[in-house]
């Protein structure tokens, strides 16, 4: 049964503010066809709410699921928890990670979505507002 299938592919989701990235882990359905498209829809819906939820996710141990307009957080962790890494640190993780196959970093300053999925050798910057760019990316990714 489809209801019994659990997609537990983790991914890293973050927001870049220049050289610093605030991030958390997506625990389920990190594949582009699930979380990736939801992230794009969420950014189109309300990018400031998206950023606020990434910051708010710091108090939780993970992000269970990503929807088109919200996140489902895991268990409460700590109000002082902060997952911050340098951009170069996350980029290096993209190149050598055995833990995460999926990376989604929203660049707040450039207003672009940086994506790294197993099908790509290098991360790509996607203009998520441009439907043609998204369709072209989906065509490459399938």
KOLNULUM-563302 format. One record per residue (C-alpha): residue in three letters; x, y, z; residue number from 1. Coordinates in steps of 0.02 Angstrom, whole numbers, plus 50000, padded with zeros to 5 digits. Layout:
BEGIN
{residuo:ala	xx:X	yy:Y	zz:Z	num:NUM}
...
end
This chain:
BEGIN
{residuo:unk	xx:50000	yy:50000	zz:50000	num:1}
{residuo:unk	xx:50059	yy:50175	zz:49963	num:2}
{residuo:unk	xx:50015	yy:50232	zz:50138	num:3}
{residuo:unk	xx:50146	yy:50114	zz:50207	num:4}
{residuo:unk	xx:50288	yy:50185	zz:50102	num:5}
{residuo:unk	xx:50397	yy:50300	zz:50206	num:6}
{residuo:unk	xx:50514	yy:50415	zz:50113	num:7}
{residuo:unk	xx:50648	yy:50449	zz:50242	num:8}
{residuo:unk	xx:50779	yy:50530	zz:50131	num:9}
{residuo:unk	xx:50856	yy:50672	zz:50232	num:10}
{residuo:unk	xx:50913	yy:50837	zz:50160	num:11}
{residuo:unk	xx:50985	yy:51003	zz:50216	num:12}
{residuo:unk	xx:50878	yy:51159	zz:50204	num:13}
{residuo:unk	xx:50945	yy:51331	zz:50242	num:14}
{residuo:unk	xx:50945	yy:51517	zz:50214	num:15}
{residuo:unk	xx:51103	yy:51609	zz:50163	num:16}
{residuo:unk	xx:51137	yy:51786	zz:50224	num:17}
{residuo:unk	xx:51299	yy:51823	zz:50133	num:18}
{residuo:unk	xx:51433	yy:51706	zz:50199	num:19}
{residuo:unk	xx:51327	yy:51629	zz:50338	num:20}
{residuo:unk	xx:51193	yy:51496	zz:50319	num:21}
{residuo:unk	xx:51061	yy:51456	zz:50449	num:22}
{residuo:unk	xx:51002	yy:51279	zz:50418	num:23}
{residuo:unk	xx:50909	yy:51127	zz:50481	num:24}
{residuo:unk	xx:50882	yy:50950	zz:50420	num:25}
{residuo:unk	xx:50730	yy:50892	zz:50321	num:26}
{residuo:unk	xx:50697	yy:50717	zz:50387	num:27}
{residuo:unk	xx:50577	yy:50649	zz:50256	num:28}
{residuo:unk	xx:50542	yy:50668	zz:50072	num:29}
{residuo:unk	xx:50692	yy:50780	zz:50035	num:30}
{residuo:unk	xx:50687	yy:50729	zz:49851	num:31}
{residuo:unk	xx:50662	yy:50872	zz:49730	num:32}
{residuo:unk	xx:50493	yy:50808	zz:49671	num:33}
{residuo:unk	xx:50429	yy:50824	zz:49850	num:34}
{residuo:unk	xx:50521	yy:50951	zz:49957	num:35}
{residuo:unk	xx:50608	yy:51043	zz:49815	num:36}
{residuo:unk	xx:50447	yy:51090	zz:49728	num:37}
{residuo:unk	xx:50365	yy:51133	zz:49895	num:38}
{residuo:unk	xx:50511	yy:51248	zz:49937	num:39}
{residuo:unk	xx:50490	yy:51338	zz:49771	num:40}
{residuo:unk	xx:50303	yy:51357	zz:49800	num:41}
{residuo:unk	xx:50333	yy:51418	zz:49978	num:42}
{residuo:unk	xx:50459	yy:51548	zz:49919	num:43}
{residuo:unk	xx:50335	yy:51609	zz:49788	num:44}
{residuo:unk	xx:50196	yy:51613	zz:49918	num:45}
{residuo:unk	xx:50290	yy:51709	zz:50053	num:46}
{residuo:unk	xx:50480	yy:51710	zz:50056	num:47}
{residuo:unk	xx:50487	yy:51809	zz:50218	num:48}
{residuo:unk	xx:50380	yy:51680	zz:50307	num:49}
{residuo:unk	xx:50493	yy:51544	zz:50236	num:50}
{residuo:unk	xx:50647	yy:51631	zz:50308	num:51}
{residuo:unk	xx:50560	yy:51659	zz:50475	num:52}
{residuo:unk	xx:50516	yy:51473	zz:50485	num:53}
{residuo:unk	xx:50697	yy:51423	zz:50448	num:54}
{residuo:unk	xx:50752	yy:51534	zz:50593	num:55}
{residuo:unk	xx:50612	yy:51466	zz:50703	num:56}
{residuo:unk	xx:50664	yy:51288	zz:50659	num:57}
{residuo:unk	xx:50822	yy:51316	zz:50760	num:58}
{residuo:unk	xx:50723	yy:51275	zz:50917	num:59}
{residuo:unk	xx:50676	yy:51104	zz:50847	num:60}
{residuo:unk	xx:50782	yy:50951	zz:50814	num:61}
{residuo:unk	xx:50730	yy:50944	zz:50630	num:62}
{residuo:unk	xx:50601	yy:50986	zz:50498	num:63}
{residuo:unk	xx:50494	yy:50832	zz:50471	num:64}
{residuo:unk	xx:50409	yy:50887	zz:50310	num:65}
{residuo:unk	xx:50402	yy:51038	zz:50195	num:66}
{residuo:unk	xx:50237	yy:51096	zz:50124	num:67}
{residuo:unk	xx:50195	yy:51234	zz:49999	num:68}
{residuo:unk	xx:50162	yy:51359	zz:50139	num:69}
{residuo:unk	xx:50231	yy:51286	zz:50301	num:70}
{residuo:unk	xx:50346	yy:51162	zz:50387	num:71}
{residuo:unk	xx:50307	yy:51021	zz:50507	num:72}
{residuo:unk	xx:50439	yy:51030	zz:50643	num:73}
{residuo:unk	xx:50511	yy:50885	zz:50740	num:74}
{residuo:unk	xx:50524	yy:50883	zz:50928	num:75}
{residuo:unk	xx:50564	yy:51041	zz:51024	num:76}
{residuo:unk	xx:50750	yy:51044	zz:51060	num:77}
{residuo:unk	xx:50811	yy:51204	zz:51142	num:78}
{residuo:unk	xx:50781	yy:51390	zz:51126	num:79}
{residuo:unk	xx:50968	yy:51424	zz:51120	num:80}
{residuo:unk	xx:51008	yy:51300	zz:50979	num:81}
{residuo:unk	xx:51082	yy:51377	zz:50822	num:82}
{residuo:unk	xx:51138	yy:51288	zz:50665	num:83}
{residuo:unk	xx:51249	yy:51412	zz:50576	num:84}
{residuo:unk	xx:51386	yy:51368	zz:50453	num:85}
{residuo:unk	xx:51492	yy:51465	zz:50330	num:86}
{residuo:unk	xx:51442	yy:51459	zz:50147	num:87}
{residuo:unk	xx:51607	yy:51375	zz:50104	num:88}
{residuo:unk	xx:51576	yy:51244	zz:50240	num:89}
{residuo:unk	xx:51406	yy:51199	zz:50167	num:90}
{residuo:unk	xx:51477	yy:51202	zz:49990	num:91}
{residuo:unk	xx:51612	yy:51078	zz:50043	num:92}
{residuo:unk	xx:51478	yy:50970	zz:50123	num:93}
{residuo:unk	xx:51383	yy:50972	zz:49958	num:94}
{residuo:unk	xx:51536	yy:50906	zz:49868	num:95}
{residuo:unk	xx:51582	yy:50767	zz:49990	num:96}
{residuo:unk	xx:51431	yy:50725	zz:50095	num:97}
{residuo:unk	xx:51385	yy:50546	zz:50129	num:98}
{residuo:unk	xx:51248	yy:50605	zz:50247	num:99}
{residuo:unk	xx:51145	yy:50717	zz:50134	num:100}
{residuo:unk	xx:51104	yy:50696	zz:49951	num:101}
{residuo:unk	xx:50987	yy:50845	zz:49942	num:102}
{residuo:unk	xx:51030	yy:51026	zz:49979	num:103}
{residuo:unk	xx:50916	yy:51176	zz:49965	num:104}
{residuo:unk	xx:50989	yy:51345	zz:50013	num:105}
{residuo:unk	xx:50887	yy:51502	zz:49987	num:106}
{residuo:unk	xx:51004	yy:51649	zz:49956	num:107}
{residuo:unk	xx:50911	yy:51793	zz:50038	num:108}
{residuo:unk	xx:51023	yy:51928	zz:49965	num:109}
{residuo:unk	xx:51020	yy:51866	zz:49784	num:110}
{residuo:unk	xx:50841	yy:51797	zz:49797	num:111}
{residuo:unk	xx:50893	yy:51631	zz:49718	num:112}
{residuo:unk	xx:50876	yy:51450	zz:49769	num:113}
{residuo:unk	xx:51037	yy:51349	zz:49768	num:114}
{residuo:unk	xx:51004	yy:51164	zz:49739	num:115}
{residuo:unk	xx:51116	yy:51012	zz:49746	num:116}
{residuo:unk	xx:51037	yy:50843	zz:49711	num:117}
{residuo:unk	xx:51119	yy:50675	zz:49667	num:118}
{residuo:unk	xx:51084	yy:50698	zz:49481	num:119}
{residuo:unk	xx:51193	yy:50854	zz:49476	num:120}
{residuo:unk	xx:51382	yy:50856	zz:49487	num:121}
{residuo:unk	xx:51382	yy:51038	zz:49545	num:122}
{residuo:unk	xx:51257	yy:51147	zz:49638	num:123}
{residuo:unk	xx:51147	yy:51257	zz:49530	num:124}
{residuo:unk	xx:51068	yy:51426	zz:49565	num:125}
{residuo:unk	xx:50886	yy:51424	zz:49514	num:126}
{residuo:unk	xx:50778	yy:51577	zz:49483	num:127}
{residuo:unk	xx:50628	yy:51502	zz:49572	num:128}
{residuo:unk	xx:50514	yy:51645	zz:49513	num:129}
{residuo:unk	xx:50546	yy:51604	zz:49330	num:130}
{residuo:unk	xx:50430	yy:51463	zz:49278	num:131}
{residuo:unk	xx:50536	yy:51425	zz:49124	num:132}
{residuo:unk	xx:50691	yy:51401	zz:49232	num:133}
{residuo:unk	xx:50596	yy:51283	zz:49347	num:134}
{residuo:unk	xx:50526	yy:51184	zz:49199	num:135}
{residuo:unk	xx:50699	yy:51173	zz:49120	num:136}
{residuo:unk	xx:50772	yy:51113	zz:49284	num:137}
{residuo:unk	xx:50635	yy:50982	zz:49303	num:138}
{residuo:unk	xx:50671	yy:50921	zz:49126	num:139}
{residuo:unk	xx:50857	yy:50903	zz:49165	num:140}
{residuo:unk	xx:50820	yy:50820	zz:49332	num:141}
{residuo:unk	xx:50703	yy:50686	zz:49260	num:142}
end
